[in-house]
Amino acid sequence: MMDVLVCAAPGQLVLERRPIPEPTDDEVLIRVRRVGVCGTDMHIYRGTQPFLAYPRVMGHELAGEVVQAPAG
């Protein structure tokens, strides 16, 4: 299981436990180690980002390690 921070609605953050996804044959699985908070995340939290719907998993600026990758 993994922890996921979800913005359920503007101003409402919820920490959820979700299954770790299984990568397909052309994907890699990354263990996220750090996530930065940027302006987009603040707009999501405040409800001022007009191009998305809620609930929304936040965090797209991250650092991690590859834990599973296709052979080859």
Secondary structure, 3 states (H helix, E strand, C coil): CEEEEEEEECCEEEEEEECCCCCCCCCCEEEEEEEECCHHHHHHHHCCCCCCCCCEECCCEEEEEEEECCCC
